Amino acid sequence: MAAASLLPGRRLSGRRSVKGDDHPHGGGVPAAPAPARWIDGKAVDQAVAYALMAAALVATYLLH
């Protein structure tokens, strides 16, 4: 019993909490669903534009 008293935050009784407040995930409360992922079209367009500009820069360097 002396070793159990050295552990902070441990309950010595065998009772479980009714609300589950000692459980890290909320004790049976369902988590909110993750938001649906969506792709930002503007960011994709900008990435494609940068890739094309880089390709044009490399092609110009190699041809001259």
Helices and strands as residue ranges (DSSP letters): H 2-5, H 41-63
